[in-house]
Protein backbone atom coordinates (compact mmCIF):
# COMPACT_ATOMS: atom_id res chain seq x y z
CA UNK A 1 0.00 0.00 0.00
CA UNK A 2 1.29 3.41 -0.91
CA UNK A 3 -0.16 6.85 -0.44
CA UNK A 4 1.11 10.15 -1.77
CA UNK A 5 0.41 11.86 1.50
CA UNK A 6 -0.62 10.90 4.96
CA UNK A 7 -4.37 11.43 5.29
CA UNK A 8 -5.23 9.31 8.28
CA UNK A 9 -3.44 7.43 11.00
CA UNK A 10 -3.93 5.41 14.12
CA UNK A 11 -2.12 4.49 17.28
CA UNK A 12 -0.21 1.45 18.33
CA UNK A 13 0.20 0.60 21.98
CA UNK A 14 2.03 -2.34 23.47
CA UNK A 15 0.60 -4.56 26.17
CA UNK A 16 1.83 -7.82 27.61
CA UNK A 17 -0.31 -10.61 26.22
CA UNK A 18 -1.05 -13.66 28.31
CA UNK A 19 -0.28 -16.95 26.65
CA UNK A 20 -2.09 -20.22 27.17
CA UNK A 21 0.96 -21.54 29.01
CA UNK A 22 0.46 -22.19 32.72
CA UNK A 23 -3.23 -21.47 32.33
CA UNK A 24 -6.21 -23.67 33.08
CA UNK A 25 -7.58 -22.64 29.71
CA UNK A 26 -4.75 -24.05 27.66
CA UNK A 27 -6.17 -26.52 25.17
CA UNK A 28 -3.67 -26.74 22.29
CA UNK A 29 -6.50 -26.68 19.76
CA UNK A 30 -7.71 -23.26 20.93
CA UNK A 31 -6.37 -20.14 19.22
CA UNK A 32 -7.76 -17.64 21.73
CA UNK A 33 -9.95 -17.29 24.79
CA UNK A 34 -11.91 -14.07 25.31
CA UNK A 35 -13.93 -14.24 28.50
CA UNK A 36 -16.04 -17.40 28.27
CA UNK A 37 -15.66 -17.60 24.49
CA UNK A 38 -13.03 -19.66 22.72
CA UNK A 39 -11.89 -19.64 19.09
CA UNK A 40 -10.43 -22.86 17.72
CA UNK A 41 -7.37 -23.17 15.52
CA UNK A 42 -9.49 -25.31 13.18
CA UNK A 43 -11.85 -22.38 12.64
CA UNK A 44 -8.95 -19.98 12.11
CA UNK A 45 -7.46 -22.32 9.52
CA UNK A 46 -10.82 -22.84 7.78
CA UNK A 47 -11.43 -19.09 7.46
CA UNK A 48 -7.95 -18.62 6.06
CA UNK A 49 -8.19 -21.55 3.64
CA UNK A 50 -11.54 -20.35 2.27
CA UNK A 51 -10.12 -16.88 1.66
CA UNK A 52 -7.04 -18.34 -0.04
CA UNK A 53 -9.22 -20.47 -2.33
CA UNK A 54 -11.34 -17.46 -3.28
CA UNK A 55 -8.25 -15.38 -3.97
CA UNK A 56 -6.83 -18.12 -6.18
CA UNK A 57 -10.07 -18.03 -8.14
CA UNK A 58 -9.71 -14.28 -8.68
CA UNK A 59 -6.14 -14.78 -9.89
CA UNK A 60 -7.23 -17.50 -12.31
CA UNK A 61 -10.09 -15.39 -13.66
CA UNK A 62 -7.78 -12.41 -14.17
CA UNK A 63 -5.32 -14.54 -16.12
CA UNK A 64 -8.09 -16.01 -18.25
CA UNK A 65 -9.03 -12.45 -19.17
CA UNK A 66 -5.48 -11.82 -20.38
CA UNK A 67 -4.21 -9.92 -17.34
CA UNK A 68 -0.67 -10.43 -16.14
CA UNK A 69 -0.60 -11.05 -12.42
CA UNK A 70 2.73 -10.05 -10.81
CA UNK A 71 4.44 -12.77 -8.84
CA UNK A 72 4.08 -10.84 -5.58
CA UNK A 73 0.30 -10.73 -6.07
CA UNK A 74 -0.28 -14.35 -6.92
CA UNK A 75 -0.57 -15.40 -3.30
CA UNK A 76 -2.70 -13.95 -0.54
CA UNK A 77 -0.63 -13.01 2.50
CA UNK A 78 -3.35 -13.81 5.00
CA UNK A 79 -2.12 -15.88 7.91
CA UNK A 80 -3.62 -17.22 11.09
CA UNK A 81 -2.56 -14.14 13.03
CA UNK A 82 -4.61 -11.95 10.71
CA UNK A 83 -7.70 -14.09 11.28
CA UNK A 84 -7.19 -14.13 15.05
CA UNK A 85 -6.82 -10.34 14.99
CA UNK A 86 -10.26 -9.97 13.42
CA UNK A 87 -11.98 -12.59 15.60
CA UNK A 88 -10.63 -11.25 18.88
CA UNK A 89 -10.99 -7.61 17.83
CA UNK A 90 -14.63 -8.16 16.97
CA UNK A 91 -15.30 -9.92 20.27
CA UNK A 92 -13.71 -7.15 22.32
CA UNK A 93 -15.28 -4.44 20.20
CA UNK A 94 -18.79 -5.85 20.60
CA UNK A 95 -18.39 -5.84 24.37
CA UNK A 96 -17.30 -2.19 24.33
CA UNK A 97 -20.14 -1.25 21.97
CA UNK A 98 -22.67 -2.91 24.29
CA UNK A 99 -21.23 -1.25 27.40
CA UNK A 100 -21.12 2.21 25.80
CA UNK A 101 -24.45 1.73 24.01
CA UNK A 102 -22.96 2.76 20.68
CA UNK A 103 -24.68 2.40 17.34
CA UNK A 104 -22.76 0.63 14.58
CA UNK A 105 -23.88 1.81 11.13
CA UNK A 106 -23.83 -0.65 8.26
CA UNK A 107 -21.60 1.43 5.96
CA UNK A 108 -19.26 -1.20 4.53
CA UNK A 109 -20.67 -4.42 3.13
CA UNK A 110 -19.09 -7.85 2.94
CA UNK A 111 -19.40 -7.62 -0.85
CA UNK A 112 -17.36 -4.40 -0.91
CA UNK A 113 -14.65 -5.82 1.32
CA UNK A 114 -14.62 -9.09 -0.59
CA UNK A 115 -14.09 -7.23 -3.84
CA UNK A 116 -11.45 -4.90 -2.38
CA UNK A 117 -9.44 -7.78 -0.90
CA UNK A 118 -10.15 -10.20 -3.76
CA UNK A 119 -11.72 -12.71 -1.37
CA UNK A 120 -15.40 -12.54 -2.44
CA UNK A 121 -18.16 -14.53 -0.74
CA UNK A 122 -15.99 -15.62 2.20
CA UNK A 123 -16.40 -15.59 5.95
CA UNK A 124 -13.26 -13.48 6.20
CA UNK A 125 -14.87 -10.77 4.04
CA UNK A 126 -17.96 -10.81 6.29
CA UNK A 127 -15.87 -10.61 9.46
CA UNK A 128 -13.70 -7.84 8.06
CA UNK A 129 -16.73 -5.79 6.98
CA UNK A 130 -18.27 -6.19 10.43
CA UNK A 131 -15.02 -5.11 12.04
CA UNK A 132 -14.51 -2.01 9.89
CA UNK A 133 -18.05 -0.83 10.59
CA UNK A 134 -17.38 -1.31 14.29
CA UNK A 135 -13.96 0.32 13.98
CA UNK A 136 -15.61 3.49 12.72
CA UNK A 137 -18.28 3.49 15.43
CA UNK A 138 -15.72 2.99 18.19
CA UNK A 139 -13.52 5.73 16.80
CA UNK A 140 -16.46 8.12 16.88
CA UNK A 141 -17.97 7.01 20.17
CA UNK A 142 -14.98 6.59 22.47
CA UNK A 143 -13.15 9.49 24.14
CA UNK A 144 -10.26 10.84 22.11
CA UNK A 145 -6.83 10.81 23.72
CA UNK A 146 -4.19 13.49 24.08
CA UNK A 147 -1.35 12.61 21.73
CA UNK A 148 2.19 12.16 23.01
CA UNK A 149 5.42 11.84 21.07
CA UNK A 150 5.39 8.14 21.92
CA UNK A 151 1.94 7.82 20.33
CA UNK A 152 3.10 9.58 17.18
CA UNK A 153 6.23 7.46 16.92
CA UNK A 154 4.24 4.25 17.35
CA UNK A 155 1.68 5.34 14.77
CA UNK A 156 4.36 6.36 12.34
CA UNK A 157 6.19 3.05 12.73
CA UNK A 158 3.00 1.11 11.99
CA UNK A 159 2.30 3.20 8.89
CA UNK A 160 5.84 2.79 7.59
CA UNK A 161 5.58 -0.98 8.06
CA UNK A 162 2.39 -0.96 5.99
CA UNK A 163 3.99 1.21 3.27
CA UNK A 164 1.49 3.96 3.99
CA UNK A 165 4.09 6.52 5.11
CA UNK A 166 7.69 6.92 3.90
CA UNK A 167 10.50 5.90 6.26
CA UNK A 168 13.04 8.23 7.78
CA UNK A 169 10.92 10.94 9.39
CA UNK A 170 12.43 12.64 12.43
CA UNK A 171 10.40 13.31 15.56
CA UNK A 172 9.86 16.89 14.39
CA UNK A 173 8.65 15.68 10.99
CA UNK A 174 6.27 13.29 12.68
CA UNK A 175 4.85 16.12 14.80
CA UNK A 176 4.42 18.24 11.70
CA UNK A 177 2.64 15.45 9.80
CA UNK A 178 0.27 14.78 12.67
CA UNK A 179 -0.42 18.48 13.22
CA UNK A 180 -3.03 18.51 10.47
CA UNK A 181 -6.35 18.79 12.36
CA UNK A 182 -8.09 16.03 10.43
CA UNK A 183 -5.18 13.65 10.90
CA UNK A 184 -4.71 14.56 14.57
CA UNK A 185 -8.40 13.92 15.21
CA UNK A 186 -8.25 10.47 13.67
CA UNK A 187 -5.04 9.56 15.46
CA UNK A 188 -6.48 10.71 18.78
CA UNK A 189 -9.58 8.61 18.16
CA UNK A 190 -7.60 5.45 17.54
CA UNK A 191 -5.35 6.10 20.54
CA UNK A 192 -8.55 6.13 22.57
CA UNK A 193 -9.69 2.91 20.89
CA UNK A 194 -6.35 1.28 21.61
CA UNK A 195 -6.64 2.16 25.29
CA UNK A 196 -10.18 0.78 25.40
CA UNK A 197 -9.08 -2.49 23.79
CA UNK A 198 -6.21 -2.85 26.25
CA UNK A 199 -8.57 -2.35 29.17
CA UNK A 200 -11.00 -4.90 27.72
CA UNK A 201 -8.17 -7.42 27.28
CA UNK A 202 -7.57 -7.21 31.02
CA UNK A 203 -11.27 -7.39 31.93
CA UNK A 204 -11.92 -10.42 29.74
CA UNK A 205 -8.72 -12.26 30.72
CA UNK A 206 -7.74 -12.74 27.09
CA UNK A 207 -5.45 -15.71 26.45
CA UNK A 208 -3.74 -16.31 23.13
CA UNK A 209 -2.14 -19.48 21.81
CA UNK A 210 1.65 -18.98 21.61
CA UNK A 211 1.58 -19.44 17.84
CA UNK A 212 -0.26 -16.08 17.67
CA UNK A 213 2.00 -13.96 19.91
CA UNK A 214 0.48 -10.56 19.20
CA UNK A 215 -2.86 -8.92 18.52
CA UNK A 216 -3.38 -6.03 16.13
CA UNK A 217 -6.21 -3.74 15.18
CA UNK A 218 -7.00 -4.08 11.47
CA UNK A 219 -7.14 -0.36 10.68
CA UNK A 220 -8.70 1.56 7.83
CA UNK A 221 -8.17 4.92 6.21
CA UNK A 222 -9.37 6.47 2.99
CA UNK A 223 -7.40 8.27 0.32
CA UNK A 224 -9.08 7.77 -3.03
CA UNK A 225 -9.70 4.14 -2.19
CA UNK A 226 -9.89 2.23 1.05
CA UNK A 227 -6.48 1.29 2.45
CA UNK A 228 -5.93 -1.28 5.18
CA UNK A 229 -3.12 -1.87 7.64
CA UNK A 230 -2.57 -3.47 11.06
CA UNK A 231 -1.80 -1.69 14.32
CA UNK A 232 -0.54 -3.92 17.15
CA UNK A 233 -2.19 -3.21 20.49
CA UNK A 234 -1.14 -6.38 22.29
CA UNK A 235 2.40 -7.61 21.79
CA UNK A 236 3.61 -10.41 24.00
CA UNK A 237 6.34 -12.01 21.93
CA UNK A 238 8.84 -11.62 24.79
CA UNK A 239 6.43 -12.97 27.40
CA UNK A 240 5.07 -15.97 25.55
CA UNK A 241 6.49 -19.39 26.31
CA UNK A 242 5.25 -22.24 24.16
CA UNK A 243 5.11 -25.13 26.60
CA UNK A 244 2.98 -27.22 24.29
CA UNK A 245 3.78 -28.63 20.88
CA UNK A 246 0.59 -28.23 18.84
CA UNK A 247 0.33 -29.70 15.42
CA UNK A 248 1.89 -27.50 12.73
CA UNK A 249 -0.59 -25.10 11.17
CA UNK A 250 -1.55 -25.96 7.62
CA UNK A 251 -0.04 -23.54 5.12
CA UNK A 252 -1.90 -22.89 1.91
CA UNK A 253 0.20 -22.22 -1.16
CA UNK A 254 -2.39 -19.64 -2.11
CA UNK A 255 -2.26 -17.46 1.01
CA UNK A 256 -2.31 -13.78 0.34
CA UNK A 257 -1.74 -10.14 1.11
CA UNK A 258 -5.19 -8.65 1.59
CA UNK A 259 -3.90 -5.20 0.76
CA UNK A 260 -3.10 -6.15 -2.79
CA UNK A 261 -4.78 -8.13 -5.49
CA UNK A 262 -4.41 -9.25 -9.08
CA UNK A 263 -7.25 -7.25 -10.52
CA UNK A 264 -8.27 -3.63 -10.38
CA UNK A 265 -11.25 -3.25 -8.06
C-alpha positions as CSV (number, residue, x, y, z in Angstrom):
1,X,0.0,0.0,0.0
2,X,1.3,3.4,-0.9
3,X,-0.2,6.9,-0.4
4,X,1.1,10.2,-1.8
5,X,0.4,11.9,1.5
6,X,-0.6,10.9,5.0
7,X,-4.4,11.4,5.3
8,X,-5.2,9.3,8.3
9,X,-3.4,7.4,11.0
10,X,-3.9,5.4,14.1
11,X,-2.1,4.5,17.3
12,X,-0.2,1.4,18.3
13,X,0.2,0.6,22.0
14,X,2.0,-2.3,23.5
15,X,0.6,-4.6,26.2
16,X,1.8,-7.8,27.6
17,X,-0.3,-10.6,26.2
18,X,-1.1,-13.7,28.3
19,X,-0.3,-17.0,26.6
20,X,-2.1,-20.2,27.2
21,X,1.0,-21.5,29.0
22,X,0.5,-22.2,32.7
23,X,-3.2,-21.5,32.3
24,X,-6.2,-23.7,33.1
25,X,-7.6,-22.6,29.7
26,X,-4.7,-24.0,27.7
27,X,-6.2,-26.5,25.2
28,X,-3.7,-26.7,22.3
29,X,-6.5,-26.7,19.8
30,X,-7.7,-23.3,20.9
31,X,-6.4,-20.1,19.2
32,X,-7.8,-17.6,21.7
33,X,-10.0,-17.3,24.8
34,X,-11.9,-14.1,25.3
35,X,-13.9,-14.2,28.5
36,X,-16.0,-17.4,28.3
37,X,-15.7,-17.6,24.5
38,X,-13.0,-19.7,22.7
39,X,-11.9,-19.6,19.1
40,X,-10.4,-22.9,17.7
41,X,-7.4,-23.2,15.5
42,X,-9.5,-25.3,13.2
43,X,-11.9,-22.4,12.6
44,X,-9.0,-20.0,12.1
45,X,-7.5,-22.3,9.5
46,X,-10.8,-22.8,7.8
47,X,-11.4,-19.1,7.5
48,X,-8.0,-18.6,6.1
49,X,-8.2,-21.5,3.6
50,X,-11.5,-20.3,2.3
51,X,-10.1,-16.9,1.7
52,X,-7.0,-18.3,0.0
53,X,-9.2,-20.5,-2.3
54,X,-11.3,-17.5,-3.3
55,X,-8.3,-15.4,-4.0
56,X,-6.8,-18.1,-6.2
57,X,-10.1,-18.0,-8.1
58,X,-9.7,-14.3,-8.7
59,X,-6.1,-14.8,-9.9
60,X,-7.2,-17.5,-12.3
61,X,-10.1,-15.4,-13.7
62,X,-7.8,-12.4,-14.2
63,X,-5.3,-14.5,-16.1
64,X,-8.1,-16.0,-18.3
65,X,-9.0,-12.4,-19.2
66,X,-5.5,-11.8,-20.4
67,X,-4.2,-9.9,-17.3
68,X,-0.7,-10.4,-16.1
69,X,-0.6,-11.1,-12.4
70,X,2.7,-10.0,-10.8
71,X,4.4,-12.8,-8.8
72,X,4.1,-10.8,-5.6
73,X,0.3,-10.7,-6.1
74,X,-0.3,-14.3,-6.9
75,X,-0.6,-15.4,-3.3
76,X,-2.7,-14.0,-0.5
77,X,-0.6,-13.0,2.5
78,X,-3.3,-13.8,5.0
79,X,-2.1,-15.9,7.9
80,X,-3.6,-17.2,11.1
81,X,-2.6,-14.1,13.0
82,X,-4.6,-11.9,10.7
83,X,-7.7,-14.1,11.3
84,X,-7.2,-14.1,15.1
85,X,-6.8,-10.3,15.0
86,X,-10.3,-10.0,13.4
87,X,-12.0,-12.6,15.6
88,X,-10.6,-11.2,18.9
89,X,-11.0,-7.6,17.8
90,X,-14.6,-8.2,17.0
91,X,-15.3,-9.9,20.3
92,X,-13.7,-7.2,22.3
93,X,-15.3,-4.4,20.2
94,X,-18.8,-5.9,20.6
95,X,-18.4,-5.8,24.4
96,X,-17.3,-2.2,24.3
97,X,-20.1,-1.2,22.0
98,X,-22.7,-2.9,24.3
99,X,-21.2,-1.3,27.4
100,X,-21.1,2.2,25.8
101,X,-24.4,1.7,24.0
102,X,-23.0,2.8,20.7
103,X,-24.7,2.4,17.3
104,X,-22.8,0.6,14.6
105,X,-23.9,1.8,11.1
106,X,-23.8,-0.6,8.3
107,X,-21.6,1.4,6.0
108,X,-19.3,-1.2,4.5
109,X,-20.7,-4.4,3.1
110,X,-19.1,-7.9,2.9
111,X,-19.4,-7.6,-0.8
112,X,-17.4,-4.4,-0.9
113,X,-14.6,-5.8,1.3
114,X,-14.6,-9.1,-0.6
115,X,-14.1,-7.2,-3.8
116,X,-11.4,-4.9,-2.4
117,X,-9.4,-7.8,-0.9
118,X,-10.2,-10.2,-3.8
119,X,-11.7,-12.7,-1.4
120,X,-15.4,-12.5,-2.4
121,X,-18.2,-14.5,-0.7
122,X,-16.0,-15.6,2.2
123,X,-16.4,-15.6,6.0
124,X,-13.3,-13.5,6.2
125,X,-14.9,-10.8,4.0
126,X,-18.0,-10.8,6.3
127,X,-15.9,-10.6,9.5
128,X,-13.7,-7.8,8.1
129,X,-16.7,-5.8,7.0
130,X,-18.3,-6.2,10.4
131,X,-15.0,-5.1,12.0
132,X,-14.5,-2.0,9.9
133,X,-18.1,-0.8,10.6
134,X,-17.4,-1.3,14.3
135,X,-14.0,0.3,14.0
136,X,-15.6,3.5,12.7
137,X,-18.3,3.5,15.4
138,X,-15.7,3.0,18.2
139,X,-13.5,5.7,16.8
140,X,-16.5,8.1,16.9
141,X,-18.0,7.0,20.2
142,X,-15.0,6.6,22.5
143,X,-13.1,9.5,24.1
144,X,-10.3,10.8,22.1
145,X,-6.8,10.8,23.7
146,X,-4.2,13.5,24.1
147,X,-1.4,12.6,21.7
148,X,2.2,12.2,23.0
149,X,5.4,11.8,21.1
150,X,5.4,8.1,21.9
151,X,1.9,7.8,20.3
152,X,3.1,9.6,17.2
153,X,6.2,7.5,16.9
154,X,4.2,4.3,17.4
155,X,1.7,5.3,14.8
156,X,4.4,6.4,12.3
157,X,6.2,3.0,12.7
158,X,3.0,1.1,12.0
159,X,2.3,3.2,8.9
160,X,5.8,2.8,7.6
161,X,5.6,-1.0,8.1
162,X,2.4,-1.0,6.0
163,X,4.0,1.2,3.3
164,X,1.5,4.0,4.0
165,X,4.1,6.5,5.1
166,X,7.7,6.9,3.9
167,X,10.5,5.9,6.3
168,X,13.0,8.2,7.8
169,X,10.9,10.9,9.4
170,X,12.4,12.6,12.4
171,X,10.4,13.3,15.6
172,X,9.9,16.9,14.4
173,X,8.7,15.7,11.0
174,X,6.3,13.3,12.7
175,X,4.8,16.1,14.8
176,X,4.4,18.2,11.7
177,X,2.6,15.5,9.8
178,X,0.3,14.8,12.7
179,X,-0.4,18.5,13.2
180,X,-3.0,18.5,10.5
181,X,-6.3,18.8,12.4
182,X,-8.1,16.0,10.4
183,X,-5.2,13.7,10.9
184,X,-4.7,14.6,14.6
185,X,-8.4,13.9,15.2
186,X,-8.3,10.5,13.7
187,X,-5.0,9.6,15.5
188,X,-6.5,10.7,18.8
189,X,-9.6,8.6,18.2
190,X,-7.6,5.5,17.5
191,X,-5.3,6.1,20.5
192,X,-8.6,6.1,22.6
193,X,-9.7,2.9,20.9
194,X,-6.4,1.3,21.6
195,X,-6.6,2.2,25.3
196,X,-10.2,0.8,25.4
197,X,-9.1,-2.5,23.8
198,X,-6.2,-2.8,26.2
199,X,-8.6,-2.4,29.2
200,X,-11.0,-4.9,27.7
201,X,-8.2,-7.4,27.3
202,X,-7.6,-7.2,31.0
203,X,-11.3,-7.4,31.9
204,X,-11.9,-10.4,29.7
205,X,-8.7,-12.3,30.7
206,X,-7.7,-12.7,27.1
207,X,-5.5,-15.7,26.5
208,X,-3.7,-16.3,23.1
209,X,-2.1,-19.5,21.8
210,X,1.7,-19.0,21.6
211,X,1.6,-19.4,17.8
212,X,-0.3,-16.1,17.7
213,X,2.0,-14.0,19.9
214,X,0.5,-10.6,19.2
215,X,-2.9,-8.9,18.5
216,X,-3.4,-6.0,16.1
217,X,-6.2,-3.7,15.2
218,X,-7.0,-4.1,11.5
219,X,-7.1,-0.4,10.7
220,X,-8.7,1.6,7.8
221,X,-8.2,4.9,6.2
222,X,-9.4,6.5,3.0
223,X,-7.4,8.3,0.3
224,X,-9.1,7.8,-3.0
225,X,-9.7,4.1,-2.2
226,X,-9.9,2.2,1.1
227,X,-6.5,1.3,2.4
228,X,-5.9,-1.3,5.2
229,X,-3.1,-1.9,7.6
230,X,-2.6,-3.5,11.1
231,X,-1.8,-1.7,14.3
232,X,-0.5,-3.9,17.1
233,X,-2.2,-3.2,20.5
234,X,-1.1,-6.4,22.3
235,X,2.4,-7.6,21.8
236,X,3.6,-10.4,24.0
237,X,6.3,-12.0,21.9
238,X,8.8,-11.6,24.8
239,X,6.4,-13.0,27.4
240,X,5.1,-16.0,25.6
241,X,6.5,-19.4,26.3
242,X,5.3,-22.2,24.2
243,X,5.1,-25.1,26.6
244,X,3.0,-27.2,24.3
245,X,3.8,-28.6,20.9
246,X,0.6,-28.2,18.8
247,X,0.3,-29.7,15.4
248,X,1.9,-27.5,12.7
249,X,-0.6,-25.1,11.2
250,X,-1.6,-26.0,7.6
251,X,0.0,-23.5,5.1
252,X,-1.9,-22.9,1.9
253,X,0.2,-22.2,-1.2
254,X,-2.4,-19.6,-2.1
255,X,-2.3,-17.5,1.0
256,X,-2.3,-13.8,0.3
257,X,-1.7,-10.1,1.1
258,X,-5.2,-8.7,1.6
259,X,-3.9,-5.2,0.8
260,X,-3.1,-6.2,-2.8
261,X,-4.8,-8.1,-5.5
262,X,-4.4,-9.3,-9.1
263,X,-7.2,-7.3,-10.5
264,X,-8.3,-3.6,-10.4
265,X,-11.3,-3.3,-8.1
